[in-house]
Amino acid sequence: MVVVTIALLAGCGKAPEQPAKPAETPSATGAADASSSVPVKPAMTEKEKAKAEPFANDLGPDSLTDAELAGYSAAIRDGYETLRDRCSQCHTAARPLNSEIVDADAWKRYVKRMMAKPGCSVNSEQAKKIWTFLVADSKARKTGANQAAWKKHRRDLLAEFKAKYPDRWKTLYANRPPE
């Protein structure tokens, strides 16, 4: 546990190798549990999880247009490139780019949560660039004069997601208020 904590404080890195689980685990009575006689499947990678467990965001564009990027400073564009490079190692860039998150603190929690995932290779400097981009981009594309267009985009993504992945939609979005 200490090793994991140190790795997270250092800005994320490869999670320590976990020992393989035995194929059979003795039960409380000392006998082998019948349900554990099946070999344990290795855990999925974060990229495999992202593909197996999609979100509506994943159906949106995975990049910004040149026109959208033109209004951003060099530092913000650098954060965008860092996001496209680093975050796409586990999921498409579409996931954060089409997220409903707008609030800076919510983005901070999101970036920290992603950094804590096994195999994450985002360091603290990169995380700050990504966070700075996500906050600026959210304000530019999701609020103010662009808010109505953004809300329509989100509704369209959710409708497409519901049609394509009805069971997953029920799990993720059925009990949420409309965006």
N, C-alpha and C positions, 0 to 999 in steps of 0.2 A: 504494500500500500504506500509506503514511503517513496518508493521509486516512482510510482505513478504521480504522486503529488509533486515531486521534484520535476518530473518531465513537464507537467502542466504549468508549473510556475516558470519554467524555462522557456515557455512560449510554444509548447506542443512539440511532439516528436513521435516517433514510432512507439507504440505501446509495447511494454515488455512482453516477450513470448510467454504464453500461458501453457502450462503442461497439459498434455492431452488427457481428456477424461477417459477413465477406463470404460470398457464396453459393458461391464457388469458392475453394479454397485450392491453390496450386501444390504439387505433390509434390516430393520430393527431386530428381527428375529434371527439374523445371521444367515438367512438363506438368500440366494440371489433373487432379485426382483424380476419377475417375468417381463415386465415392460422395459427393463433396462438391458435385456439381452440383445437388442438391436444395436448395431454399432452407432456411435454418436456421430452425426454429420458435423463437419467443421463449420464454425461460425461463418456467416456471410461477411464479405468485406463491406465497407460503407458504400462503395459504388454499387455493389450487388443489391444492398438494401434499398438504395435510392431508386434503382430500376424496378425492384419488386414492389416498392411502396411509393407509387407516384403521388404527387400533389397537383392541384389545378395549375399552380405556377409553372410546372414543367411543360405545359402545353403552349405557353407563350413564347415569344422570341427569346433566343439565348444571346442576343447581342443588341447593342444600341445602334441607331442609324448615325451616319456621319453628321446629319443635321442636329441630332440630339447631343452628340459629343462636342460639336462646334462651340456651344455656349459654355463649356466647362473649362476651368483652368487646367494648366499642365499637371498640377498636383492631383486634381480630381481625375483626370484622364489616366494618370499613373495608377491611382487606386482601382480604376475600372480594369486596366490591363492586369493588375495583380489579382483581382477577383477572377477574371477570366482564366488566368493561368493556374492559380492555386486552388480555388474552390471547385473548378471543374474536374479535379482529381477524384472527387467523391460524388458529385452530382453536376448536372448541367448548370451553366450560368443562368439559365432561365429561372431556376428556383428562387434565388434572391432577387433577380431583376423584376420578376412578376409578383413578388410578395406583396401582401397587403400592408406590411409594416411601413410606418412612416416615422414614428417616434425615435429620436436618437437613443434614448435609454433602451428601448426594445431592440434596436439594432445592436447595441453594445452586448446585451444578453445573448442575442442570436450568434454573434461572432464568437463570443466566449464559449458558447455551447458547442459550436462547430469545432473550435480549437481543441476541445476536450475529447473529441471523437478519436477512437483508435486509428493510428496511421496518419493523423493530420500532420501536414508539414508546413503549416502556417506559423511563422514566428511572430513575436510581439510587434515588430516594426511593420511587417506585412499586414497584420491584423488592424493596426491603426490606419493604414492606407485604405484598406478595404472598408472599414467602418466610416472613415471620412467620405469616401465615395458614396456609400449606401445612404448616408444621411443627406448629402447634397443632392443626389439623384432623386431620392424620395421627395424632397422639397420641390425640385424642378419639375418632375414628371407626374407627381401624384397629388399635389395641392394647388391652391390658388386657381389661376385661370385654367389649369389642366385637370382640375379635380373631376369635373363631369365626364370628360373623356376617359379618365382613369377608371372611374366607377363602372362605366360601360364596358371597358376592357375586362375588368374583374368579373362582371356578370357574365360576359361572353365566355371567359375561361371556365367559370364554374358550370355553365350550361353544357359546354363541350365535354368537360370532365364527367359530369353526371351521365351524359349519354355514352361515353366511352368506358367509364369505370363505375357503374352504378353501385356496386357493393362498397367499393372504397369511398365513393362520395357519401354514402350513408354513414360510414364510420367517421369520416372527417368533418363533414359539413352539414348533415341533416339537422342537427340540433343547434346550429349556430344561427344567430340573427342574420338576415341578408346584409351584404356589404353595400 
